[in-house]
Amino acid sequence: MLDIKTIEKLESIATPFYYYDMDLFRRTIDHVAEMAERYNIKIHYAVKANVERRLLEEISAKGFGADCVSGNEVLHAHDCGFPADKIVFAGVGKSDKEIYNSLKLGIEAFNCESLQELYVINEMAHIHGVKARVSVRINPDIDAHTHKYVTTGLYENKFGISQHEFEKLIDILKKSENIQFYGLHFHIGSQITRVDEVFALECQRVNEIVAYFERQGLKVDNINLGGGLGVDYDDPDENPIADFETWFQTISDNIVKRDDQTVHVEPGRSLVAQCATLISRVLFVKSGETKNFLIMDAGMNDLIRPALYGAYHKIENLSAAQRTFFPTHQAYDIVGPVCESSDVWGAGRLLPLSVRGDIMAIRSTGAYGQVMASRYNMKDLAPSVFSDAIENAPEAVDYFE
């Protein structure tokens, strides 16, 4: 919870904006670095969660690698300090240009997701006289018990290579002269909260698949288990840092590995989600026949998760924390300004009695917030404001003066 002095400063800043708690962010990555060393697990940050330069520079300085899903993410990660040999490039639809640039950069590995992609990378590597390090993303057919839009490990998903293609896959890997087989890659979904159950099942399935590939004569040096660790959207103050210890302990207890094998994970959301809050201002309070509405200046163009997934974010009235009057609470539908009926932050949320000009906090927005923002309705993009540089934030303009 923010202190009164910080809230007073936030009230003077032009809204909407993303407020980054850099102390929490640093505590999170320090904790993950400690866990990674304790359990001997390599970290690749999933860049798609948040591409803010300041965050990436501090993550790369921790010695973590980068997990990228586009050519521009590869280039941006490298520009933010990630060494090329710590960048992996996943994604089902890599363009020829993206593959070429990544080969030229000399990245750690491509995480390949189809047989045809292997043919293309092998041919392109041959033309340019290099060898491409390749991990193969395997579809393990595991239900991650999460939202259908962020489940990626079932056979009907578009991601990865399924068991019926294993024989042909192994043949391609053995015959491709410009591919160096780097290892196996897995990822079963996102926002996984049944941590010990789901990740134990993943490890058990991975053990079977690794053993199968090695019986076919392909030595698996690297086992990449992907990411997916969930965060507490309901009570971010109670659980500001995700349960990395249970995740890493579950992997350690269930994965079968030799001393010469390396285990990798790819946390994204769990590193950055809780460190950011979308700050918005109440434009209007509207009373309907059966509902009361708070109309905010932040909309689905700033954060699309509630409109896209029906995702829940905790919402707080920060201005009310300073008031000793207006003790009454009121149920509100909290909505944005975008001309779409799905532009709703929350329905029937119980909040202190709210008035025009109050600033509101939409919590846990550090992951899949700014990176998915758009200028729909020609809205401006919400900028970043950092807790350790708050004095540099643009002041709100009073148009009634």
Steps between C-alpha positions, in 0.01 A plus 500: 500500500631844407570759769313831513796703375532284187125515438509881521775504237311258275193726517700782344612294196315496169301178467485227389847360562676183614665539840796266560602407853870451436570381854257209459636426154857478631397286797328264257793454263743472793284222645484318166877527456549347845254216426660433162843466655373280782323258265748530211236612250567745216263796452384647170262793550197480269534839332143505368368569852654848514757667276564811711869580451577580864365161611684308228830670577476400866388145417789453257743638759394211728648259246162369384441410138212615279218294350371680189209431266573748220798630315449847643498356852833331422652830382349698787621251762850514357487880498397493868807304603416132451799326336411330171605164641236535773210573265261226385245559226166317518171553316301307243541749214858624460545692175802450273624847598471420872685171457775667295554781753513253789749277317715805429482605867606152616222432750510217753232294327183495293209326671344338192131420494444312172678261265492750214668760719793260547535461123498878452756573774729223377488632142550862603792407728656306209467798262666735750771256606407463867364235733175573678450377856148362525279383783178330403179604671305192591127500564466279811116485503460631855204700630638799693156570658504863394306722256452345155673798335822442697509120490773395257589137572198303373506309172238732347713810561704653217822486701774239483551162337280209605582134555372379163784698333784379725639241259520745211635772732788283616585411143514869402721587796746222417521591130510881523866593462459866593302442817656432838247326725497704821222341704127471563265784583161480671237753607154396615325827578489819700366623837533151653406506869479127571879512507613172655233292324533638147878544487561157657289352220694699243833374636382140498390530137826677410701217657323250273555709186868575576563128559330416168714746301819375660406139423477611135858628513442873561678626811288760679737750659240766584153451649290815478179476706356835388320733738143543620532566874192693611469810715238609756268742322248485786731617780825644362597653836477163676705324231711760319758241389390180325570159652830437326623273778217249454551513122873439517465239776238315295733496199793384712293221656354371173740560212747225414828648383866411464775725633580604143143609423375854557145586605350833384179685589341808342313717753337813362180603676632383838800735479316819407121481554485623858749784465272720289164669556291676238401835649180655365274789594122508545356719225134465588275327753181383335192363674276259313174342612666193645873578477752769577784556256849641541620613158881500490754659266685168453343254263537162335750661263733537802440154647307249293510199736154553659335551160691217331509233773246621753807538723463627856710789634462641849383864489560754776398861552828662609351844558253356752791383715560867593141584590350488846154582363289305248518179708228331295585221254325462168483228234620629164542376148840643409529571129733666253449769234546278194200466268453127567263324742784269609700795638422406860753477783267335749129458572344549841829589671455627857702820549497804726260765376683640198491841334619663181878546503579207730799298388453126476754219505454200271743257657734227371534648152875461442448203269302515174402862563709751308624236255144435382391864500368667186390841380145383429264800488826695445564498874850591618716220638532506878863579596720342768565670834766345724495515878866604512450780242150618582605864503553479122137411428286748300267710713124493444355813337207677664290623210268696734776742603 
